[in-house]
Amino acid sequence: MDEWFEIPVLYKKARVAFPARLLQSGYTHRFVVDVNGQEIFFEPDEEQAYRALLDPEQMPDSKPVDLELLKAIAMAIEAILK
């Protein structure tokens, strides 16, 4: 599935939308979310909570992403899937 969609996120009392797409592989899946030009992967862990994975190749060239923002995006994904 290469369709892009937006994930609405409540962050610091403001509604923000981030472009995302779903990647499926076998029995698992992950979301690719564009956070200010940086692709961040979100995938379910053993307890089906979503965790963020950053591509190490993008890290030196980009600004650090706020941990609270990553948590907010993960919570938004979980809320959409429930």
N, C-alpha and C positions, 0 to 999 in steps of 0.2 A: 504494500500500500504506500504509494508515494504522494498521497493527497496531504496537503498542509491544512491545518485548522488552527484555531486559537484556543489557548487555555486561559480562562479568566482567573486571575489571582488577586486576593485581597492582601496587600502588603503596605504596612505603615499607614493604615486607614485609607488607602486609595485603591481603586480597582485598576489593575493593569492586565493587559492581555499579551501573551507570548506566543509566537508562531511555533507550531509543533507538528510532528508527524509520527506515525506509529510504524515500528519495524517489527515484523513477526519472523521468527525463526524456529521451526520445529514446534516444540511445546511451550516455548517461552516468547516473550515480547519485551520491547523496550520503547520508550518514547524518546525522541530527539527533540529537545526544546532549544530554540534560539534565544539566548539571554544576552541581549545587547551585543549581538554579533558573534557570540561564542556558543558553539553547540555543546549542550550538556545532555548526557544520557540519563534517563531515569528508568530503573528496572525494579521489579519486585524482589524482595529478599525472601528468606525462608518463612517469614511470618506474614507475607503478602503486603508489607509496608513498602513504600517506594523509597529507594535510595538514589542519590545523585552520583554519577561517575563522570569525571572530567577527563578529557583527552590530554595526556601529558604534552603532546606536541603543540597544543594551543596555549598552554599555561605561560611560557616565557614571554609571549607577545601580548598577552592580555592582562587587564586589570583583575585582581582577585574578585570573585563573586561573593556577595554577602551571604553568610551561612543562613541567616534568617530568611532571605529570599529563596534559597534552595529548599528550605523546610516548607515555606508557603507554597511553592510550586508542587512539591511532593504531596502536600495535603490537598491541593486542588485536584490533582490527578486522582487521588484516592476517592475524593468526594464525587467526581464525575463517574467513576466506575461502580459506585455503590448503588 
